[in-house]
Amino acid sequence: MPTPNKVVVIGGGYAGTLAANHLRMRADVDITMVNPRPEFVERIRLHQFVAGTGEARVDYGTLLGQDIGLVVDSATRIDTAARTVRLASGGALDYDYVIYAVGSTRAIPSSVPGAAEFAFDIAELESAQRLRARLAELPSDAPITVVGGGLTGIETAAELAGRGRAVTLVCGRILAPSLSVPGRRSVAKWLSRHGVAVLEGAVVSEVRPDGVVLGDGTVRAGALTIWAGGFGVPELAAASGLRTDALGRLLTDETLTSVGDDRIVAAGDAAAPSDRPLRMSCYAAGPLGAQAANTVMSRIAGTEPEAIRLAFTGSCISLGRSAAVRQFARKDDTALNVYFDGRLGAAYKEMTCNFTMSRIRGEARRPGSYKWLKGGPRAERHTAVIPAI
């Protein structure tokens, strides 16, 4: 009986979990997934978790297919010479192939005094837990500042406003820059109706325990500052001597294979195909995870892997529990002047969140069933890189 190919999937988020399940299309693959937590985290629900309007943890037993080994640990280095993944616990896992799906993480800039010390974020479960605990300590009328006018910042501000919190949203440029003008207008109207003060074109130059200082010197008092101004990525690729882009994402070709090491294939937020990464999003994570698994299986079979092809359809942004804006986009992720909102938007967003999880479960039951909308070659497209959940 032939020796199975050992594949280590680093990261158990949307991309990694989908990739692990998809790999089961081949019977000669031994799959191990490494993740620092024993539970799956629905990052697209972390704003709900923080506000106390929803849960964000899911048992891996309901998501992973049979025979996938789950190692609850953190990868500290990929030793490409020895083909081992070094773990924080001191152990190591041998591999024939690695799927690098470490995802994204917080990006609080060190250049802003006080931000690292006094600002909270919701990029990961642990930071969201700290923020939720801090919110529980505050009076209901305590002023809260959310920094970041992208989708994550808006969803966080809206969720808190929907719970009666007094929120100021500081936008470095414009509100919701990835949406169309009509879509942005709809978001702005909802925020205004629910008492959210939106500061467009404002920059936070300092974070203090009792507020923030804006670029023009204005001091905004606040009991809590939440930083939602973008995402970074873990340093594992760079620490392992692999080639990365300026942010630290693993540089790959269009098949998601690491530049310089065809035993390592990337997926999700931490992948930079041809140094032109796709938008950080749950929407892109699933297809990238499936594509990464396909690339590994092609290399095992000795066939040429396919290039990634993914068509975007837009985005959906929650506005509390009773409204959302569904923004439509061209396949290259540029926004159209087409959207719907209100309760229909909220129903659509909830359906999308549930559908995402059901597709991962479906892949666990029937490997290879996962499909996605494919666009033309990326060489002929402009790819947006606005980070968002």
C-alpha positions as CSV (number, residue, x, y, z in Angstrom):
1,M,0.0,0.0,0.0
2,P,1.5,3.4,-1.0
3,T,2.6,5.8,1.7
4,P,0.0,8.6,2.0
5,N,1.0,12.2,1.2
6,K,1.2,14.2,4.4
7,V,-0.5,17.6,4.1
8,V,-0.3,20.1,7.0
9,V,-2.9,22.9,6.8
10,I,-1.8,25.8,9.0
11,G,-4.9,27.7,10.1
12,G,-8.4,26.6,10.8
13,G,-10.4,29.6,9.5
14,Y,-12.7,29.7,6.4
15,A,-9.9,29.0,4.0
16,G,-8.1,26.4,6.0
17,T,-11.1,24.4,7.0
18,L,-12.5,24.3,3.5
19,A,-9.1,23.3,2.1
20,A,-8.8,20.4,4.6
21,N,-12.2,19.1,3.7
22,H,-11.6,19.5,0.0
23,L,-8.3,17.5,0.2
24,R,-10.4,14.4,1.1
25,M,-11.2,14.1,-2.6
26,R,-8.0,12.0,-2.6
27,A,-7.8,8.8,-0.5
28,D,-4.0,8.9,-0.4
29,V,-3.7,12.1,1.7
30,D,-3.0,12.3,5.4
31,I,-4.4,15.6,6.5
32,T,-3.5,17.5,9.7
33,M,-4.9,20.9,10.5
34,V,-3.0,23.2,13.0
35,N,-5.0,25.9,14.7
36,P,-4.4,27.7,18.0
37,R,-8.0,27.3,19.2
38,P,-10.1,24.2,19.6
39,E,-13.1,25.9,18.0
40,F,-13.8,27.5,14.7
41,V,-14.3,31.3,14.9
42,E,-16.9,32.9,12.6
43,R,-15.0,36.2,12.2
44,I,-17.9,37.7,10.2
45,R,-19.9,37.5,13.5
46,L,-17.3,38.9,15.9
47,H,-19.0,42.3,15.9
48,Q,-22.2,40.5,17.1
49,F,-20.2,38.6,19.8
50,V,-18.7,41.9,21.1
51,A,-22.1,43.6,21.3
52,G,-23.8,40.5,22.9
53,T,-26.1,40.0,20.0
54,G,-24.7,36.7,18.7
55,E,-22.1,33.9,19.1
56,A,-19.0,33.4,17.0
57,R,-17.7,30.0,18.0
58,V,-18.4,26.7,16.3
59,D,-17.4,23.1,17.2
60,Y,-14.9,21.7,14.7
61,G,-16.7,18.4,15.1
62,T,-19.5,19.8,13.0
63,L,-17.2,21.2,10.3
64,L,-14.3,18.8,9.7
65,G,-14.5,15.6,7.7
66,Q,-13.6,12.3,9.1
67,D,-9.9,11.4,9.5
68,I,-8.7,15.0,9.5
69,G,-6.4,15.4,12.5
70,L,-6.8,18.6,14.5
71,V,-3.7,19.8,16.4
72,V,-4.5,22.7,18.8
73,D,-1.2,24.6,18.7
74,S,0.5,27.4,16.9
75,A,3.0,27.0,14.1
76,T,6.2,29.0,14.8
77,R,8.3,28.1,11.8
78,I,8.1,26.1,8.5
79,D,11.4,24.4,8.1
80,T,11.5,23.9,4.4
81,A,14.8,22.0,4.4
82,A,13.6,19.4,6.8
83,R,9.9,19.6,5.7
84,T,8.6,20.1,9.1
85,V,6.3,22.6,10.8
86,R,7.6,23.6,14.1
87,L,5.0,24.2,16.9
88,A,4.9,26.5,19.9
89,S,4.6,23.4,22.2
90,G,8.0,22.2,21.0
91,G,6.7,19.5,18.7
92,A,6.9,19.3,15.0
93,L,4.9,17.9,12.1
94,D,6.5,16.3,9.0
95,Y,4.9,17.3,5.7
96,D,5.0,16.6,2.0
97,Y,2.9,19.7,1.4
98,V,1.8,22.7,3.4
99,I,-1.4,24.8,2.9
100,Y,-0.6,28.2,4.4
101,A,-4.0,29.5,5.6
102,V,-3.0,31.6,8.6
103,G,-5.5,34.3,7.8
104,S,-5.2,37.9,9.0
105,T,-4.9,39.6,12.3
106,R,-5.0,43.0,14.0
107,A,-3.1,46.0,12.6
108,I,-3.0,48.7,15.2
109,P,-0.2,51.1,14.0
110,S,2.8,51.7,16.3
111,S,3.1,55.1,14.8
112,V,0.0,56.3,16.6
113,P,0.9,57.0,20.3
114,G,-1.3,55.1,22.7
115,A,-3.0,53.0,20.1
116,A,-1.4,49.7,21.1
117,E,-1.8,50.4,24.8
118,F,-5.4,51.8,24.9
119,A,-7.3,50.8,21.8
120,F,-9.2,47.5,21.5
121,D,-9.8,45.5,18.4
122,I,-12.0,42.7,17.1
123,A,-9.7,41.1,14.6
124,E,-9.5,37.8,16.6
125,L,-11.5,36.0,19.2
126,E,-9.3,36.8,22.1
127,S,-9.3,40.5,21.5
128,A,-13.0,40.4,20.9
129,Q,-13.4,38.7,24.3
130,R,-11.4,41.4,26.0
131,L,-13.5,44.1,24.3
132,R,-16.7,42.4,25.2
133,A,-15.6,42.2,28.9
134,R,-14.6,45.9,28.8
135,L,-18.0,46.9,27.3
136,A,-19.8,45.1,30.1
137,E,-18.0,47.2,32.7
138,L,-19.0,50.5,31.0
139,P,-22.2,52.5,31.7
140,S,-24.7,52.2,28.8
141,D,-24.3,55.9,28.0
142,A,-20.4,55.9,28.0
143,P,-19.1,57.4,24.7
144,I,-17.3,54.9,22.4
145,T,-15.0,55.8,19.5
146,V,-14.6,53.4,16.6
147,V,-11.7,54.1,14.3
148,G,-12.1,52.9,10.7
149,G,-14.7,53.7,8.1
150,G,-14.5,50.4,6.3
151,L,-16.9,47.5,6.6
152,T,-15.5,46.2,9.9
153,G,-15.7,49.6,11.6
154,I,-19.2,50.3,10.3
155,E,-20.5,46.9,11.4
156,T,-19.0,47.4,14.8
157,A,-20.3,50.9,15.2
158,A,-23.8,49.9,14.0
159,E,-24.0,46.9,16.2
160,L,-23.2,48.9,19.3
161,A,-25.5,51.8,18.3
162,G,-28.3,49.2,17.8
163,R,-27.8,48.3,21.5
164,G,-28.2,51.9,22.5
165,R,-24.5,52.9,22.8
166,A,-23.2,56.4,22.1
167,V,-20.8,55.9,19.2
168,T,-18.5,58.1,17.1
169,L,-17.1,56.6,13.9
170,V,-13.8,58.1,12.7
171,C,-13.2,57.6,9.0
172,G,-9.7,58.3,7.7
173,R,-11.1,59.1,4.2
174,I,-14.7,58.6,3.3
175,L,-17.3,56.3,4.8
176,A,-17.5,52.8,3.3
177,P,-15.0,53.5,0.4
178,S,-15.7,50.1,-1.2
179,L,-19.4,50.8,-1.7
180,S,-21.0,52.8,-4.5
181,V,-22.1,56.4,-3.8
182,P,-25.8,55.3,-3.3
183,G,-24.7,52.4,-1.1
184,R,-22.6,54.8,1.1
185,R,-25.5,57.2,1.3
186,S,-27.8,54.4,2.6
187,V,-25.2,53.5,5.3
188,A,-24.8,57.1,6.3
189,K,-28.5,57.6,6.7
190,W,-28.9,54.5,8.9
191,L,-25.9,55.7,11.1
192,S,-27.4,59.2,11.4
193,R,-30.8,57.9,12.4
194,H,-29.3,55.8,15.1
195,G,-27.2,58.6,16.6
196,V,-23.7,57.6,15.3
197,A,-21.5,60.7,14.8
198,V,-19.5,60.1,11.6
199,L,-16.3,62.0,11.1
200,E,-15.2,61.7,7.5
201,G,-11.7,62.8,6.6
202,A,-10.5,62.7,10.2
203,V,-7.3,61.0,11.4
204,V,-6.6,59.8,14.9
205,S,-3.1,61.0,15.9
206,E,-3.2,59.7,19.5
207,V,-5.2,57.4,21.6
208,R,-5.6,58.2,25.3
209,P,-7.4,56.2,28.1
210,D,-10.1,58.8,28.1
211,G,-10.4,59.6,24.4
212,V,-8.6,60.3,21.1
213,V,-6.7,63.2,19.6
214,L,-7.5,64.0,16.0
215,G,-5.0,65.2,13.4
216,D,-6.2,68.8,13.7
217,G,-5.6,68.7,17.5
218,T,-9.2,68.2,18.5
219,V,-9.7,66.0,21.5
220,R,-12.7,63.7,21.5
221,A,-13.6,62.3,24.9
222,G,-14.4,58.7,25.1
223,A,-14.5,55.8,27.6
224,L,-13.4,53.2,25.0
225,T,-11.6,53.3,21.6
226,I,-12.0,50.4,19.2
227,W,-9.5,50.2,16.3
228,A,-10.9,48.8,13.1
229,G,-8.6,50.5,10.6
230,G,-7.5,47.4,8.6
231,F,-5.8,44.1,9.1
232,G,-2.3,42.7,9.1
233,V,-1.1,39.1,8.7
234,P,0.9,36.8,11.0
235,E,4.7,36.8,10.6
236,L,5.1,33.0,10.0
237,A,6.0,33.2,6.3
238,A,8.7,35.8,6.9
239,A,10.0,34.1,10.0
240,S,10.3,30.9,7.9
241,G,12.5,32.6,5.2
242,L,9.7,32.6,2.6
243,R,9.2,35.4,0.2
244,T,6.4,37.8,1.2
245,D,4.9,41.1,0.1
246,A,5.2,44.3,2.0
247,L,2.4,43.4,4.4
248,G,3.8,39.9,5.1
249,R,1.5,37.8,2.9
250,L,3.1,34.8,1.2
251,L,4.0,35.6,-2.4
252,T,2.7,33.0,-4.8
253,D,2.1,32.4,-8.4
254,E,-1.4,32.3,-9.9
255,T,-1.8,28.7,-8.8
256,L,-1.3,29.8,-5.1
257,T,2.1,28.0,-5.0
258,S,4.8,29.8,-3.0
259,V,7.4,31.5,-5.1
260,G,10.5,29.4,-4.7
261,D,9.0,26.4,-2.9
262,D,6.4,24.3,-4.7
263,R,5.7,22.3,-1.5
264,I,3.9,25.3,0.1
265,V,0.6,26.6,-1.2
266,A,-1.3,29.6,0.2
267,A,-5.0,30.4,0.8
268,G,-7.1,33.1,2.3
269,D,-6.0,36.5,3.6
270,A,-2.3,35.6,3.9
271,A,-1.9,34.8,0.2
272,A,-0.5,37.3,-2.4
273,P,-0.9,35.8,-5.9
274,S,1.5,37.5,-8.2
275,D,1.9,40.3,-5.6
276,R,-1.7,41.3,-6.3
277,P,-3.7,39.9,-3.4
278,L,-7.5,39.6,-3.5
279,R,-9.6,41.6,-1.0
280,M,-9.3,40.2,2.5
281,S,-12.8,38.6,3.0
282,C,-14.7,35.6,3.9
283,Y,-16.1,35.6,0.3
284,A,-12.6,35.0,-1.2
285,A,-11.4,32.6,1.6
286,G,-13.5,29.6,0.6
287,P,-12.6,29.6,-3.1
288,L,-8.9,30.2,-2.3
289,G,-9.0,27.3,0.2
290,A,-10.5,25.0,-2.4
291,Q,-8.1,26.2,-5.1
292,A,-5.1,25.6,-2.8
293,A,-6.3,22.0,-2.1
294,N,-6.7,21.5,-5.9
295,T,-3.2,22.7,-6.5
296,V,-1.8,20.3,-3.9
297,M,-3.8,17.4,-5.4
298,S,-2.5,18.3,-8.9
299,R,1.1,18.3,-7.7
300,I,0.5,14.9,-6.1
301,A,-1.0,13.6,-9.3
302,G,1.9,15.1,-11.4
303,T,-0.5,17.4,-13.4
304,E,-0.3,21.2,-13.9
305,P,-2.3,23.1,-11.4
306,E,-4.9,25.6,-12.6
307,A,-4.7,29.4,-12.0
308,I,-7.1,30.9,-9.6
309,R,-10.2,32.4,-11.1
310,L,-12.6,34.1,-8.8
311,A,-15.4,36.5,-9.7
312,F,-16.7,38.9,-7.0
313,T,-20.4,39.8,-6.7
314,G,-20.2,42.6,-4.1
315,S,-20.5,42.7,-0.4
316,C,-23.0,42.9,2.4
317,I,-22.7,45.1,5.4
318,S,-24.7,44.6,8.6
319,L,-26.3,47.6,10.3
320,G,-27.4,46.2,13.6
321,R,-29.8,43.3,13.6
322,S,-32.6,44.8,11.6
323,A,-30.9,46.3,8.5
324,A,-28.0,45.8,6.1
325,V,-26.8,47.0,2.7
326,R,-26.2,44.5,0.0
327,Q,-23.9,46.1,-2.5
328,F,-23.5,44.6,-6.0
329,A,-20.3,44.7,-7.9
330,R,-18.7,43.8,-11.2
331,K,-16.6,40.6,-11.3
332,D,-13.5,42.6,-10.7
333,D,-15.0,43.8,-7.4
334,T,-15.6,47.4,-8.5
335,A,-19.0,48.6,-7.1
336,L,-22.1,49.1,-9.2
337,N,-24.7,51.7,-8.5
338,V,-27.0,48.8,-7.5
339,Y,-27.9,47.8,-3.9
340,F,-30.7,47.0,-1.6
341,D,-31.0,47.6,2.1
342,G,-33.2,47.6,5.1
343,R,-34.8,44.4,6.5
344,L,-34.3,42.6,3.2
345,G,-30.6,43.4,3.4
346,A,-30.5,42.0,7.0
347,A,-32.2,38.8,5.9
348,Y,-29.8,38.4,3.0
349,K,-26.7,39.0,5.3
350,E,-28.0,36.4,7.8
351,M,-28.6,33.9,5.0
352,T,-25.1,34.5,3.7
353,C,-23.5,33.9,7.1
354,N,-25.4,30.7,7.5
355,F,-24.8,29.6,3.9
356,T,-21.0,30.0,4.4
357,M,-21.0,27.6,7.3
358,S,-23.3,25.1,5.5
359,R,-21.0,25.0,2.5
360,I,-18.1,24.0,4.8
361,R,-20.2,21.3,6.3
362,G,-21.3,20.2,2.9
363,E,-17.7,19.8,1.8
364,A,-17.0,17.7,4.9
365,R,-19.8,15.4,3.9
366,R,-19.1,15.3,0.2
367,P,-15.6,16.4,-0.7
368,G,-15.5,18.2,-4.1
369,S,-19.0,19.6,-3.9
370,Y,-17.8,23.1,-3.2
371,K,-18.2,25.4,-6.3
372,W,-17.7,29.1,-6.7
373,L,-18.3,31.8,-9.3
374,K,-15.3,32.1,-11.6
375,G,-14.2,35.1,-13.5
376,G,-11.7,35.6,-16.4
377,P,-7.9,35.4,-16.0
378,R,-6.6,37.8,-13.4
379,A,-4.1,39.2,-15.9
380,E,-7.0,40.9,-17.6
381,R,-8.6,42.2,-14.4
382,H,-8.0,44.9,-11.8
383,T,-8.2,43.4,-8.4
384,A,-9.3,45.5,-5.5
385,V,-7.4,45.2,-2.2
386,I,-9.6,47.0,0.3
387,P,-9.3,45.0,3.5
388,A,-12.6,44.0,4.9
389,I,-14.4,41.1,6.8
